[in-house]
Amino acid sequence: MIFVAVGMNRQVFFSSPKILLIVSFVLLLMTFGIGYLYGTMAKSFHVAESRVITQTMLTTIKSSGFSVVTALTLFGREAAIPSAVLAVVVLIYLIYLSVKVDKVKIEL
């Protein structure tokens, strides 16, 4: 579904970088910001580090496939742009969390 959203909005991806930058900034801020806030709260409650990482994934990662279908169905093709960008943000966040997990394993 992400490829459908990207394909239908390819003119936006190539001709309107400002829109992509704004959407990317908001999604990065929300994903990493919520993850940081949740991690800080969980540590203050003395939750195990391995559990914090998995719970952070549950807190921050949303179903972008579902959001694409919903946006396309209810609002039209332009509404699916954030969902397509979210797929990239989720990938970046998963890479960040995998590096963090490796770091925790080394410390143990």
Residue, then its C-alpha position, 0 to 999 in steps of 0.5 A: m500500500i505504501f508503494v501505491a501512495v508513493g506512486m499516486n503522489r509522485q508529482v508531490f515527491f519530485s516537485s514539492p520538497k517543502i511539503l515532504l520536509i515539513v511532513s518528515f520533520v513532524l513525523l521524526l519529531m513525534t516518533f523520536g520525541i514520544g520514544y524519548l519521553y516514554g523511555t524516560m518515564a519507563k526508566s523512572f519507574h525502573v522498568a528493565e531496559s530490554r522491556v523499555i525498548t520493546q514497549t517503546m516500539l509498541t508506543t511509537i510505531k503505527s500501522s502505516g499500511f492501515s493509515v494509507v488505506t484509510a487516508l486514500t479511502l476517506f480523504g483522497r490521494e494527497a492525504a496518503i503522503p504522510s503515511a508514505v513518509l511514515a514508512v521511511v521514518v519507521l525504518i529509520y527508527l527501527i535502525y536506531l532501536s536496533v543500534k540501541v539494543d546492540k549497545v545494551k547487549i554490550e553493556l550487559 
